[in-house]
């Protein structure tokens, strides 16, 4: 075994490629997309050392071209969940006893593979499977996941280095960080390949073993991630990837005595049901499970009368419509002063006129498809109700078509009341609802924002008036876990803005920070005495 105190490479954020016309990376990405479209892949589950194919194959199709089949994945059952748990527990002892620097090396290698050899394959998978344009895929499945891996390695070393500040004469006090007892369940969403990769790897990095269930609509890129992890040297059984119906997975996992925690990103309703189930089964578990979740958002942008109109309009169109509004952080409600609204409305309209919508293969398309038919139907029902409502007006967009792909034109609704349904309810699509407030009702509007939604994920204030910025920052301190000043409310970067919210938006354990990794270890305090006492009597017992 190696002996030494090791310094890991200092992490830096992965450079973002532009994919501008004429660049080398544009051609390489286009070639990777063409290669992916030219074949149908057969995607197994990964349980222990086995690639498991059940024969119950379901198709994977691009949301923007749902008649084209990218491949098939093999659907699993409860028996496969049980097998994945057994494989994880079998791998646990060897993995947690592996010196930390070897775990670090594996995930640093994975980051390197993602940023080089697999960059275009993984981006192409995200573009095709999740309908992200080239830039949205790049910042997600190349840059953010590499950042997660590199910065988490750094955070891991910082956690291990934290030791008691005092060891008095004759005593050595120290702390070791143990992996959790049992296995951890990683339940990941469709919208970010980086989140799908980070949830299992951040847990595994700290010496834990994982059962990973991705969203069905992200399996295409999850398979590439698993290919990368295996090439990087993640041992068999440490991360087990299964494709099962959610309730089937829950029925097995949440009744297993070795269930040690869940790392979750998804809907608030699902997370609350999971928490309830864990509570009902708490007597079953060998240890109290760690429950870490990032859930929904109803994220806001607030403009002050002193704001620059162009800054506001750009923040709105980018924050609301990049990746079709399918980000937990996407701007979905905005509060605009009456004095600025005519100018901002005009600027938004001019920007929307330039938006091209279509498949991700055409790099000139800014807007692509929403993830699936279920999402399409939900979002368009809200749009239709707004068209018919006397409490709201659809001022831009409102058109949609699912004949070829699940396309919804970016839609802007102006609500007459600040409590209109699309000001409060999460839609997870390209719909922005605006409430125009009277300039003199600034402070009242702050209270409205704070009280409108159950969520508290992201929010932004745009203003030139520093007193207004300070007032908003204080009044909205509980309204957003990630708060932005003079910027859109999206775009958190690992190592810069740790991400997470409170209230109905989750446990605020801040992905991309040391805070999150601390949830996946159980500290043990050790006191070693070099000159132990040999008599029970204390000095105060002495006779006069």
LUMKE-849228 format. One record per residue (C-alpha): x, y, z. Coordinates in steps of 0.001 Angstrom, whole numbers. Layout:
LUMKE-849228
+---------+---------+---------+
|      c1 |      c2 |      c3 |
+---------+---------+---------+
|       X |       Y |       Z |
...
+---------+---------+---------+
END
This chain:
LUMKE-849228
+---------+---------+---------+
|      c1 |      c2 |      c3 |
+---------+---------+---------+
|       0 |       0 |       0 |
|    1275 |    3469 |    -877 |
|    2236 |    5768 |    1946 |
|    1935 |    9525 |    1683 |
|    -261 |   12594 |    1851 |
|   -1331 |   13158 |   -1736 |
|   -2349 |   16397 |   -3418 |
|   -4810 |   15947 |   -6265 |
|   -4603 |   18063 |   -9440 |
|   -6166 |   21472 |   -8833 |
|   -9575 |   21477 |  -10536 |
|  -10506 |   24082 |  -13109 |
|  -13722 |   24447 |  -15055 |
|  -13697 |   22567 |  -18353 |
|  -13415 |   25029 |  -21291 |
|  -16619 |   25359 |  -23319 |
|  -16264 |   24717 |  -27039 |
|  -18132 |   27130 |  -29302 |
|  -19064 |   24781 |  -32179 |
|  -19041 |   27835 |  -34443 |
|  -19058 |   27252 |  -38211 |
|  -15657 |   26182 |  -39476 |
|  -14387 |   24867 |  -36140 |
|  -12882 |   21417 |  -35753 |
|  -15193 |   20532 |  -32882 |
|  -18297 |   21336 |  -34952 |
|  -17293 |   18797 |  -37587 |
|  -16413 |   16158 |  -34990 |
|  -19753 |   16601 |  -33226 |
|  -21685 |   16453 |  -36497 |
|  -19866 |   13237 |  -37378 |
|  -20738 |   11764 |  -33969 |
|  -24411 |   12661 |  -34449 |
|  -24448 |   11063 |  -37894 |
|  -22796 |    7917 |  -36558 |
|  -25323 |    7652 |  -33727 |
|  -28280 |    8083 |  -36064 |
|  -26905 |    5461 |  -38433 |
|  -27185 |    2597 |  -35966 |
|  -29601 |    1103 |  -33472 |
|  -27912 |     305 |  -30185 |
|  -28896 |   -2523 |  -27883 |
|  -28633 |   -1216 |  -24323 |
|  -28346 |   -3686 |  -21425 |
|  -28583 |   -3139 |  -17715 |
|  -25270 |   -3321 |  -15844 |
|  -25475 |   -5475 |  -12713 |
|  -22191 |   -6496 |  -11133 |
|  -20014 |   -7857 |  -13918 |
|  -22986 |   -8729 |  -16120 |
|  -24608 |   -6965 |  -19030 |
|  -28209 |   -8020 |  -18503 |
|  -30601 |   -8315 |  -21430 |
|  -34149 |   -9286 |  -20583 |
|  -35636 |   -9382 |  -24078 |
|  -38320 |   -6916 |  -22995 |
|  -36985 |   -4203 |  -25293 |
|  -38373 |    -679 |  -25437 |
|  -37412 |    1894 |  -28108 |
|  -35430 |    5073 |  -27587 |
|  -36314 |    7902 |  -29971 |
|  -35252 |   11547 |  -30336 |
|  -37955 |   13827 |  -28887 |
|  -37646 |   15993 |  -32007 |
|  -37931 |   13022 |  -34379 |
|  -39963 |   10397 |  -32571 |
|  -40351 |    8123 |  -35574 |
|  -36590 |    7491 |  -35687 |
|  -35293 |    4711 |  -33429 |
|  -31878 |    5233 |  -31845 |
|  -31925 |    1867 |  -30157 |
|  -33630 |    -273 |  -27567 |
|  -33131 |    -770 |  -23847 |
|  -33930 |   -3888 |  -21875 |
|  -36587 |   -3261 |  -19256 |
|  -36012 |   -4889 |  -15897 |
|  -38120 |   -6160 |  -13020 |
|  -37962 |   -6292 |   -9239 |
|  -35705 |   -9318 |   -9522 |
|  -33112 |   -7194 |  -11301 |
|  -33290 |   -4598 |   -8541 |
|  -32632 |   -7338 |   -5985 |
|  -29707 |   -8568 |   -8070 |
|  -28303 |   -5040 |   -8306 |
|  -28480 |   -4633 |   -4522 |
|  -26755 |   -7974 |   -4011 |
|  -24037 |   -7016 |   -6496 |
|  -23516 |   -3681 |   -4761 |
|  -23252 |   -5233 |   -1317 |
|  -20839 |   -7869 |   -2621 |
|  -18581 |   -5146 |   -4016 |
|  -18776 |   -2968 |    -920 |
|  -15930 |   -4287 |    1231 |
|  -13258 |   -4164 |   -1450 |
|  -14394 |    -756 |   -2680 |
|  -14551 |     989 |     687 |
|  -11168 |    -452 |    1643 |
|   -9513 |     804 |   -1529 |
|   -7251 |    3751 |    -592 |
|   -8938 |    7023 |   -1399 |
|   -6302 |    8120 |   -3912 |
|   -7228 |    5169 |   -6124 |
|  -10885 |    6133 |   -6019 |
|   -9812 |    9661 |   -6893 |
|   -7746 |    8411 |   -9827 |
|  -10678 |    6493 |  -11280 |
|  -12964 |    9518 |  -11350 |
|  -10255 |   11882 |  -12538 |
|   -9708 |    9482 |  -15408 |
|  -13451 |    9478 |  -16108 |
|  -13371 |   13272 |  -16319 |
|  -10452 |   13106 |  -18727 |
|  -12230 |   10547 |  -20912 |
|  -15340 |   12730 |  -21013 |
|  -13420 |   15856 |  -21986 |
|  -11429 |   14093 |  -24712 |
|  -12174 |   10653 |  -26154 |
|  -15891 |   10556 |  -25374 |
|  -16751 |   14271 |  -25613 |
|  -18513 |   14127 |  -28964 |
|  -20140 |   10735 |  -28443 |
|  -21613 |   11831 |  -25106 |
|  -22714 |   15216 |  -26455 |
|  -24290 |   13561 |  -29479 |
|  -26160 |   11143 |  -27226 |
|  -27494 |   14051 |  -25161 |
|  -28480 |   16012 |  -28271 |
|  -30329 |   13062 |  -29790 |
|  -31774 |   11433 |  -26693 |
|  -32768 |   14576 |  -24797 |
|  -33117 |   17096 |  -27665 |
|  -30483 |   19561 |  -26506 |
|  -28785 |   21872 |  -28974 |
|  -25002 |   21794 |  -29331 |
|  -24322 |   24481 |  -26737 |
|  -26759 |   23108 |  -24157 |
|  -25245 |   19644 |  -24564 |
|  -21699 |   20982 |  -24323 |
|  -22240 |   22829 |  -21052 |
|  -23994 |   19753 |  -19662 |
|  -22583 |   16450 |  -20854 |
|  -19039 |   17610 |  -21499 |
|  -18282 |   20465 |  -19136 |
|  -20516 |   20093 |  -16096 |
|  -20028 |   16378 |  -15602 |
|  -16244 |   16752 |  -15952 |
|  -16394 |   19620 |  -13453 |
|  -18427 |   17544 |  -11014 |
|  -15879 |   14754 |  -11100 |
|  -12794 |   16951 |  -10768 |
|  -14115 |   19321 |   -8130 |
|  -15652 |   16489 |   -6111 |
|  -12245 |   14817 |   -5922 |
|  -10870 |   18060 |   -4497 |
|  -13753 |   18328 |   -2016 |
|  -13174 |   14726 |    -983 |
|   -9570 |   15476 |     -50 |
|  -10650 |   18548 |    1892 |
|  -13182 |   16492 |    3846 |
|  -10571 |   13869 |    4692 |
|   -8130 |   16565 |    5797 |
|  -10550 |   18124 |    8296 |
|   -9305 |   17083 |   11715 |
|   -9882 |   18161 |   15332 |
|   -7977 |   21383 |   15991 |
|   -6743 |   20300 |   19436 |
|   -4800 |   17265 |   20602 |
|   -3519 |   18012 |   24130 |
|    -280 |   16614 |   25468 |
|    -312 |   12847 |   25503 |
|   -3364 |   12536 |   23236 |
|   -3892 |   12263 |   19480 |
|   -7407 |   13158 |   18321 |
|   -8395 |   12337 |   14773 |
|  -11460 |   11800 |   12575 |
|  -11976 |    9341 |    9778 |
|  -14796 |    9509 |    7263 |
|  -16421 |    6132 |    6734 |
|  -18725 |    5213 |    3864 |
|  -22327 |    4601 |    4827 |
|  -23322 |    1106 |    5891 |
|  -25336 |    -467 |    3112 |
|  -26078 |     758 |    -424 |
|  -27309 |    4073 |   -1839 |
|  -30048 |    4498 |   -4427 |
|  -29400 |    7114 |   -7131 |
|  -32595 |    8190 |   -8906 |
|  -31756 |   10588 |  -11731 |
|  -33724 |   12855 |  -14117 |
|  -33842 |   13263 |  -17894 |
|  -32841 |   16869 |  -18219 |
|  -29136 |   16859 |  -17379 |
|  -26683 |   14147 |  -18336 |
|  -24340 |   15751 |  -15784 |
|  -26828 |   15261 |  -12957 |
|  -27388 |   11672 |  -14057 |
|  -23646 |   11116 |  -13835 |
|  -23034 |   13097 |  -10663 |
|  -25646 |   11497 |   -8428 |
|  -24122 |    7994 |   -8500 |
|  -20461 |    9049 |   -8804 |
|  -20437 |   11548 |   -5925 |
|  -21774 |    8781 |   -3702 |
|  -19364 |    6155 |   -5021 |
|  -16400 |    8511 |   -4756 |
|  -16809 |    8538 |    -976 |
|  -16506 |    4753 |    -839 |
|  -20180 |    3789 |   -1182 |
|  -21865 |    1361 |   -3568 |
|  -24813 |    2385 |   -5708 |
|  -27941 |    1168 |   -7448 |
|  -28647 |    3711 |  -10192 |
|  -31994 |    4125 |  -11937 |
|  -32085 |    6845 |  -14602 |
|  -35153 |    8308 |  -16246 |
|  -36223 |    6204 |  -19231 |
|  -35811 |    9293 |  -21429 |
|  -32138 |    9618 |  -20438 |
|  -31097 |    5994 |  -20815 |
|  -29464 |    6645 |  -24200 |
|  -26802 |    8952 |  -22703 |
|  -26707 |    7046 |  -19389 |
|  -25433 |    4057 |  -21329 |
|  -22532 |    6130 |  -22662 |
|  -21758 |    7335 |  -19134 |
|  -21624 |    3747 |  -17943 |
|  -19263 |    2896 |  -20789 |
|  -17003 |    5714 |  -19611 |
|  -17141 |    4721 |  -15948 |
|  -16190 |    1156 |  -16760 |
|  -13294 |    2233 |  -18953 |
|  -12137 |    4588 |  -16192 |
|  -11864 |    1604 |  -13870 |
|  -14984 |    1683 |  -11684 |
|  -15043 |   -1907 |  -10379 |
|  -17944 |   -4233 |  -11114 |
|  -20789 |   -3830 |   -8669 |
|  -19835 |    -363 |   -7403 |
|  -22337 |    1356 |   -9711 |
|  -25173 |    -849 |  -10949 |
|  -27423 |     577 |  -13678 |
|  -30992 |    -727 |  -13910 |
|  -34031 |     232 |  -15990 |
|  -37129 |    -585 |  -14003 |
|  -40520 |     917 |  -13294 |
|  -40180 |    3392 |  -10425 |
|  -42685 |    1749 |   -8061 |
|  -41073 |   -1646 |   -8716 |
|  -37688 |    -273 |   -7715 |
|  -39141 |    1413 |   -4652 |
|  -40932 |   -1732 |   -3522 |
|  -37599 |   -3531 |   -3236 |
|  -35200 |    -761 |   -2268 |
|  -37216 |     987 |     431 |
|  -37928 |   -2271 |    2223 |
|  -34333 |   -3488 |    2224 |
|  -32544 |   -3429 |    5605 |
|  -29289 |   -2316 |    3978 |
|  -30822 |     767 |    2338 |
|  -28511 |    3582 |    3472 |
|  -29604 |    6593 |    1459 |
|  -31065 |    8121 |   -1667 |
|  -29552 |   10707 |   -3978 |
|  -32455 |   12138 |   -5956 |
|  -33307 |   14758 |   -8536 |
|  -36877 |   14872 |   -9818 |
|  -40354 |   16052 |   -8969 |
|  -41411 |   17297 |   -5562 |
|  -44360 |   14919 |   -5449 |
|  -42216 |   11845 |   -6069 |
|  -39655 |   12965 |   -3498 |
|  -42306 |   13531 |    -863 |
|  -43735 |   10071 |   -1519 |
|  -40248 |    8577 |   -1177 |
|  -39671 |   10401 |    2098 |
|  -43013 |    9173 |    3409 |
|  -42204 |    5597 |    2409 |
|  -38798 |    5759 |    4086 |
|  -40455 |    7063 |    7245 |
|  -42987 |    4256 |    7245 |
|  -40178 |    1701 |    6895 |
|  -37690 |    3346 |    9255 |
|  -37813 |     400 |   11666 |
|  -36587 |   -1910 |    8896 |
|  -33256 |    -243 |    8259 |
|  -29956 |    -986 |    9949 |
|  -29135 |    2727 |    9928 |
|  -31041 |    5955 |    9443 |
|  -30935 |    6597 |    5678 |
|  -29531 |    9790 |    4225 |
|  -32196 |   11557 |    2160 |
|  -30800 |   14054 |    -343 |
|  -33026 |   15530 |   -3011 |
|  -33240 |   18417 |   -5450 |
|  -36781 |   18779 |   -6705 |
|  -38986 |   21331 |   -8418 |
|  -38792 |   25043 |   -8988 |
|  -40968 |   27977 |   -9928 |
|  -38101 |   30299 |  -10538 |
|  -38489 |   34044 |  -10820 |
|  -36907 |   37065 |  -12410 |
|  -37756 |   40403 |  -10821 |
|  -37024 |   43660 |  -12595 |
|  -36814 |   46936 |  -10668 |
|  -37829 |   50217 |  -12374 |
|  -34113 |   51116 |  -12463 |
|  -33250 |   48001 |  -14508 |
|  -31886 |   48183 |  -18041 |
|  -34573 |   46856 |  -20362 |
|  -32204 |   44938 |  -22623 |
|  -30602 |   43172 |  -19665 |
|  -34060 |   42119 |  -18489 |
|  -35258 |   40895 |  -21874 |
|  -32079 |   38871 |  -22498 |
|  -32279 |   37284 |  -19054 |
|  -35899 |   36367 |  -19708 |
|  -35513 |   34785 |  -23129 |
|  -32389 |   32870 |  -22180 |
|  -33552 |   31946 |  -18702 |
|  -36993 |   30816 |  -19813 |
|  -36392 |   29180 |  -23183 |
|  -32940 |   27579 |  -23304 |
|  -33432 |   23811 |  -23424 |
|  -37151 |   24518 |  -23829 |
|  -37464 |   25616 |  -20209 |
|  -36730 |   22083 |  -18989 |
|  -34282 |   23115 |  -16311 |
|  -35020 |   23067 |  -12601 |
|  -33648 |   26612 |  -12640 |
|  -35558 |   27908 |  -15673 |
|  -37276 |   31276 |  -15384 |
|  -40991 |   30551 |  -15423 |
|  -42418 |   33633 |  -13702 |
|  -41362 |   37253 |  -14004 |
|  -42346 |   40522 |  -12391 |
|  -41895 |   43590 |  -14588 |
|  -42577 |   47230 |  -13646 |
|  -45265 |   48917 |  -15682 |
|  -42881 |   51675 |  -16790 |
|  -40530 |   49166 |  -18465 |
|  -43030 |   46658 |  -19787 |
|  -43703 |   48200 |  -23238 |
|  -39974 |   48336 |  -24043 |
|  -39241 |   44879 |  -22626 |
|  -42229 |   43387 |  -24454 |
|  -40961 |   44804 |  -27724 |
|  -37449 |   43446 |  -27131 |
|  -38750 |   39978 |  -26221 |
|  -40902 |   39920 |  -29328 |
|  -37989 |   40831 |  -31575 |
|  -35831 |   38096 |  -30049 |
|  -38562 |   35464 |  -30366 |
|  -38991 |   36298 |  -34036 |
|  -35400 |   35184 |  -34614 |
|  -35752 |   31854 |  -32803 |
|  -35481 |   28850 |  -35093 |
|  -37099 |   25655 |  -33868 |
|  -36376 |   22128 |  -35012 |
|  -34100 |   19132 |  -34569 |
|  -30740 |   19328 |  -32836 |
|  -28935 |   18060 |  -35929 |
|  -29404 |   21525 |  -37466 |
|  -27114 |   23740 |  -35373 |
|  -29044 |   26875 |  -36341 |
|  -32024 |   25760 |  -34240 |
|  -32108 |   27500 |  -30872 |
|  -35291 |   25734 |  -29749 |
|  -35746 |   21978 |  -29891 |
|  -38397 |   19561 |  -28618 |
|  -39722 |   18891 |  -25135 |
|  -38803 |   15496 |  -23780 |
|  -41873 |   13337 |  -24488 |
|  -45576 |   13237 |  -25265 |
|  -46642 |   13269 |  -21627 |
|  -44753 |   16493 |  -21033 |
|  -46017 |   17961 |  -24302 |
|  -49636 |   17259 |  -23394 |
|  -49295 |   18721 |  -19902 |
|  -47687 |   21961 |  -21076 |
|  -50077 |   22545 |  -23947 |
|  -53100 |   22152 |  -21673 |
|  -51853 |   25101 |  -19639 |
|  -51325 |   27105 |  -22824 |
|  -54835 |   26315 |  -24039 |
|  -56353 |   27344 |  -20727 |
|  -54446 |   30623 |  -20833 |
|  -55795 |   31305 |  -24331 |
|  -59334 |   30890 |  -23028 |
|  -58868 |   32673 |  -19702 |
|  -60014 |   36209 |  -18972 |
|  -57244 |   36379 |  -16347 |
|  -54360 |   35898 |  -18781 |
|  -53253 |   36695 |  -22314 |
|  -50877 |   34776 |  -24553 |
|  -48801 |   37591 |  -26035 |
|  -46182 |   35487 |  -27851 |
|  -46130 |   31898 |  -29074 |
|  -48812 |   29466 |  -28040 |
|  -48425 |   27207 |  -31086 |
|  -47442 |   23550 |  -30867 |
|  -47210 |   20397 |  -32981 |
|  -46280 |   16804 |  -32124 |
|  -46642 |   15182 |  -35537 |
|  -42871 |   14849 |  -36064 |
|  -41463 |   15870 |  -32694 |
|  -42758 |   17364 |  -29452 |
|  -42426 |   20991 |  -30469 |
|  -43885 |   23881 |  -28492 |
|  -43252 |   27430 |  -29632 |
|  -41764 |   29546 |  -26803 |
|  -44792 |   31080 |  -25144 |
|  -45166 |   34247 |  -23085 |
|  -48290 |   34732 |  -20987 |
|  -49203 |   37975 |  -19254 |
|  -51259 |   37305 |  -16140 |
|  -53710 |   39822 |  -14757 |
|  -53277 |   38401 |  -11260 |
|  -50056 |   37446 |   -9529 |
|  -51643 |   34185 |   -8381 |
|  -52705 |   32958 |  -11822 |
|  -52030 |   29218 |  -12168 |
|  -48981 |   29505 |  -14421 |
|  -47441 |   31961 |  -11962 |
|  -47557 |   29266 |   -9292 |
|  -47440 |   25785 |  -10815 |
|  -44332 |   24191 |  -12302 |
|  -44777 |   23468 |  -16015 |
|  -41227 |   22418 |  -16966 |
|  -41509 |   23712 |  -20484 |
|  -41032 |   26783 |  -22714 |
|  -43674 |   28914 |  -21014 |
|  -42949 |   32203 |  -19236 |
|  -45668 |   34013 |  -17313 |
|  -45261 |   37718 |  -16593 |
|  -47027 |   39862 |  -14044 |
|  -46789 |   43599 |  -14645 |
|  -46734 |   45502 |  -11375 |
|  -47174 |   49179 |  -10595 |
|  -43779 |   50790 |  -10054 |
|  -44704 |   52114 |   -6628 |
|  -45622 |   48592 |   -5482 |
|  -42030 |   47332 |   -5479 |
|  -41952 |   46320 |   -1813 |
|  -45393 |   44741 |   -2067 |
|  -44196 |   42739 |   -5068 |
|  -41304 |   41353 |   -3030 |
|  -43791 |   39922 |    -544 |
|  -45862 |   38496 |   -3408 |
|  -42845 |   36693 |   -4863 |
|  -41904 |   35218 |   -1511 |
|  -45413 |   33931 |    -817 |
|  -46520 |   32803 |   -4282 |
|  -44825 |   29431 |   -4671 |
|  -44005 |   26397 |   -2542 |
|  -40617 |   26306 |   -4260 |
|  -37382 |   28087 |   -3441 |
|  -34784 |   27031 |   -5994 |
|  -33539 |   29969 |   -8096 |
|  -34394 |   33606 |   -8549 |
|  -32933 |   36821 |   -9895 |
|  -33252 |   40545 |   -9347 |
|  -32262 |   43008 |  -12048 |
|  -31708 |   46605 |  -11010 |
|  -29300 |   49523 |  -11148 |
|  -30460 |   50853 |   -7781 |
|  -28225 |   49273 |   -5126 |
|  -30704 |   49996 |   -2334 |
|  -33322 |   48044 |   -4298 |
|  -30888 |   45162 |   -4780 |
|  -30167 |   45045 |   -1069 |
|  -33862 |   45180 |    -195 |
|  -34688 |   42356 |   -2615 |
|  -31739 |   40248 |   -1458 |
|  -32993 |   40413 |    2122 |
|  -36722 |   40102 |    1437 |
|  -36187 |   37080 |    -841 |
|  -33483 |   35378 |    1237 |
|  -35637 |   32273 |    1724 |
|  -37165 |   32346 |   -1764 |
|  -34188 |   30942 |   -3662 |
|  -31215 |   28754 |   -2812 |
|  -29410 |   30202 |   -5841 |
|  -29924 |   33953 |   -6129 |
|  -28672 |   36035 |   -9037 |
|  -28137 |   39775 |   -9304 |
|  -28298 |   41329 |  -12776 |
|  -28278 |   37947 |  -14492 |
|  -30661 |   35193 |  -15538 |
|  -31599 |   32623 |  -12911 |
|  -29960 |   29683 |  -14701 |
|  -26428 |   28564 |  -15428 |
|  -24927 |   27494 |  -12097 |
|  -21327 |   26345 |  -12555 |
|  -19603 |   23698 |  -10436 |
|  -16968 |   25287 |   -8238 |
|  -18634 |   28681 |   -8595 |
|  -22310 |   28469 |   -7636 |
|  -23168 |   25292 |   -5673 |
|  -26707 |   24371 |   -6676 |
|  -29791 |   23586 |   -4619 |
|  -32863 |   25076 |   -2999 |
|  -35050 |   24675 |      41 |
|  -38785 |   24699 |     795 |
|  -40472 |   22491 |   -1808 |
|  -37311 |   22493 |   -3939 |
|  -35343 |   19990 |   -1910 |
|  -32904 |   19486 |     914 |
|  -30472 |   22161 |    -328 |
|  -27440 |   19898 |     -38 |
|  -25750 |   21813 |   -2856 |
|  -24572 |   19596 |   -5678 |
|  -21094 |   20554 |   -6724 |
|  -19895 |   21354 |   -3219 |
|  -18330 |   19749 |    -170 |
|  -21738 |   19995 |    1512 |
|  -23137 |   17292 |    -737 |
|  -20246 |   14883 |    -289 |
|  -20499 |   15167 |    3499 |
|  -23896 |   13490 |    3235 |
|  -22298 |   10292 |    1945 |
|  -19903 |    9674 |    4822 |
|  -20300 |    8797 |    8476 |
|  -17489 |   10247 |   10619 |
|  -15744 |    8303 |   13350 |
|  -13865 |   10159 |   16068 |
|  -10755 |    8430 |   17392 |
|   -8936 |    9389 |   20580 |
|   -5607 |    7725 |   21239 |
|   -3988 |    8207 |   24660 |
|    -232 |    7692 |   24877 |
|     103 |    7738 |   28659 |
|   -3149 |    6309 |   30006 |
|   -4158 |    6639 |   33627 |
|   -3627 |    3638 |   35881 |
|   -5601 |    4768 |   38938 |
|   -9262 |    5658 |   39074 |
|   -8683 |    8266 |   41826 |
|   -8867 |   11929 |   40845 |
|   -6804 |   14539 |   42746 |
|   -9885 |   16042 |   44417 |
|  -10283 |   12798 |   46363 |
|   -7027 |   13357 |   48263 |
|   -7144 |   13820 |   52057 |
|   -6365 |   17221 |   53667 |
+---------+---------+---------+
END
